[in-house]
C-alpha cells in the first residue's frame, strides 16, 4: 500500500517544482533574448528598375529595333567590401535556366552587356542605363541579369541573384 507524503515532503516537492519552473522560464527567456540580439544576416538587395528608375511598370513588349532602358540597383549589406559585376544576357523562353548555374554557358543566351562596380559595406548603387535593342521579332524573348562577385581575383556567379524579364518584340506598324 502506498504511503502519503508528509507535510515536510510535500513542501520539498513544491519547492523543487517551483525551482524547475523558474529555471525553465529563465532558460526560454534567455534563448529568446539571444535570438533577438543576433546580428542581421548579411545580404544584398538586387533589383531591376525601369527607365524611370522605379520597380514597377516594366515593359512587356517593344517594337523591333527599338530600345528599352533598364537599371540595376544593388545595396551591399554584406559585412565586407566587394567588386560586383552585372551581366546581361538575351535569349528566348525556349532556353532553359538552371537556377544554380549561370546562363553564360547556355547556347540559348548571348551576353549583350555588363557593368562593374566596387561597393563598400552598406553602400548603394544604381547602374548606368542598360539600353537594350531587340533586333528579332518574336514573342517571349527573355532578358537575364546576373550578379557576379570578384573573390580573390576571380569572378564567381551568385545563384541567388538572377533577374529575368520576358519581352514580346513586335513588328513595325
GUTORLUM-599015 format. One record per residue (C-alpha): x, y negated, z negated; residue number from 1. Coordinates in steps of 0.001 Angstrom, whole numbers, plus 524288, in hexadecimal, padded with zeros to 5 digits. Layout:
N
     c1     c2     c3  resi
      X      Y      Z   NUM
...
REM end
This chain:
173
     c1     c2     c3  resi
  80000  80000  80000     1
  8053F  7F290  803BE     2
  80823  7E93F  7F8F3     3
  8046C  7DAD2  7F99D     4
  80E51  7CFF3  7F923     5
  810B2  7C8E8  7EC8B     6
  80F0D  7BA37  7EBBB     7
  81DD4  7B811  7EC76     8
  81F29  7C12A  7F84E     9
  813FE  7BA33  7FF23    10
  81A51  7ACDE  7FCDF    11
  82743  7B225  80227    12
  820CF  7B6D3  80EC9    13
  819B5  7A9BA  81032    14
  826BD  7A27E  80ECD    15
  82D60  7AB70  818AC    16
  8222E  7A973  82257    17
  822FC  79AA4  820BB    18
  831B9  79A9C  822CB    19
  83055  7A2E6  82F2C    20
  8259C  799C6  83438    21
  82DCB  78D90  83190    22
  839E2  79382  837F0    23
  8319F  79762  843CE    24
  82BEA  789A4  8451C    25
  83976  7838C  843F6    26
  83EE4  78D14  84E07    27
  83443  78A30  857FA    28
  8356F  77B86  8557F    29
  84420  77C3D  85768    30
  8428B  783AA  8641F    31
  838F2  77978  86932    32
  841D5  76E27  8655E    33
  84D91  774DD  86BA3    34
  8461C  7772D  87855    35
  84151  76930  878FE    36
  84ED6  763B7  8763F    37
  8558C  76AEE  8816F    38
  85A4B  761E2  88C45    39
  85298  76171  898D6    40
  85693  76B5A  8A2FB    41
  85F5D  7652D  8AD14    42
  858F6  76390  8BA2D    43
  8579C  75B89  8C66F    44
  84C17  754A8  8CC5F    45
  84BD8  75697  8DB19    46
  840AB  7508B  8E2E6    47
  83D1A  74DE8  8F0F4    48
  8389F  73FDC  8F345    49
  8310A  73AB8  8FEFB    50
  83518  72EFC  90725    51
  82FEB  725D7  8FC78    52
  8382E  72D0D  8F259    53
  82BF5  732B4  8EC26    54
  828B0  740CC  8E896    55
  81BC1  740B5  8EFD2    56
  815B6  73FE6  8FD4C    57
  81FD2  7482E  90427    58
  81D79  748A0  912C2    59
  8186A  75576  91817    60
  819F5  75233  9267B    61
  82218  749F7  92F93    62
  82283  74754  93E29    63
  82D9F  74DB7  9458E    64
  83A16  74563  94602    65
  83527  73CCB  93AE1    66
  83C6A  73C9F  92E20    67
  83818  73E8A  9202C    68
  83F63  738A8  914CF    69
  84177  73F7A  907D4    70
  84996  73CF2  8FBC0    71
  84E56  745F5  8F10E    72
  84E2F  74211  8E2C1    73
  85780  7487B  8D90A    74
  85872  74607  8CA72    75
  86419  74CDA  8C441    76
  86055  7512B  8B68A    77
  86AF9  75B6F  8B5F5    78
  87504  7590C  8AB84    79
  87FF9  756F3  8B540    80
  88343  74EF2  8C135    81
  882A8  75587  8CE79    82
  88384  752F8  8DCE7    83
  876D9  756FA  8E3BA    84
  8739D  75911  8F1F5    85
  86651  7597D  8F856    86
  86585  7617C  904C4    87
  859E2  7600A  90DCB    88
  85606  76B1E  916F6    89
  84BB9  76BF8  9218D    90
  844DB  7785A  925D6    91
  83751  77E05  92739    92
  82E1E  785FE  91EDE    93
  83280  7928A  9258D    94
  83F83  790FA  91EA1    95
  83F76  797BB  9119A    96
  84575  7917C  9059B    97
  84BC1  799A4  8FB0A    98
  84A12  7918E  8EE9F    99
  85736  7960E  8E967   100
  85F3B  792FA  8F594   101
  861A1  786F7  8FDB4   102
  85BA4  7862A  90B31   103
  86932  7826C  91022   104
  86B4D  7907F  91481   105
  85DA3  791D0  91A3F   106
  85D6C  79139  92923   107
  84F96  78B96  928D3   108
  85461  77EED  92290   109
  85DEB  7747E  92725   110
  8648B  76AC4  91E3B   111
  86110  75D38  9231E   112
  86627  75440  91854   113
  86D2F  753A1  90B4B   114
  87094  74992  900FE   115
  879DC  74A36  8F575   116
  87A4D  742B5  8E8A0   117
  88132  742E8  8DB7F   118
  877F5  7426C  8CFEA   119
  87B8B  74046  8C1C1   120
  8737B  745B2  8B698   121
  86615  73ED8  8B64C   122
  868BC  737C2  8C31C   123
  85DE0  736A0  8CD42   124
  85FA9  735A7  8DBF8   125
  8572C  733BF  8E7F8   126
  85D59  7383B  8F49B   127
  85F05  73058  900CF   128
  853B9  732DF  90A0C   129
  85306  73FD8  91113   130
  84DC3  73BB6  91E6D   131
  84988  74844  924F7   132
  845AA  748F1  9334A   133
  83D76  75456  937E6   134
  84083  757C6  94605   135
  83836  763FF  947B9   136
  82973  7648B  947F8   137
  823A7  76EA9  93EF4   138
  81BCA  77122  932D9   139
  821AE  774A6  925DF   140
  82F8C  77009  9273B   141
  8369A  77008  91A4C   142
  84051  7670B  913B9   143
  84888  76CA0  908C3   144
  85053  76422  8FF5C   145
  85A31  76B76  8F703   146
  86255  766A8  8EBAB   147
  8707E  76AE3  8EA87   148
  87A52  76800  8DFB5   149
  88913  76709  8E0A1   150
  88F2F  76FB8  8D633   151
  89DDC  770D9  8D57E   152
  89F8E  76BFC  8E36A   153
  89593  77532  8E995   154
  8876E  772C3  8ED32   155
  87D15  77B60  8E6C9   156
  86EE3  77C6F  8EADA   157
  86549  77A2B  8DF9F   158
  8599E  78327  8E24F   159
  85059  77C1E  8D90A   160
  8513E  76F87  8E0D0   161
  84B80  7719A  8EE5B   162
  840F2  768ED  8F431   163
  8391D  76C7A  90052   164
  82F8D  764EF  908B3   165
  82783  76A0B  91424   166
  8254F  760E3  91FB1   167
  81D12  76248  92C03   168
  823A1  75BE3  937DC   169
  81983  756DB  94169   170
  81B0E  75398  94FDF   171
  81B41  7458C  9548E   172
  80D7E  74096  95672   173
REM end
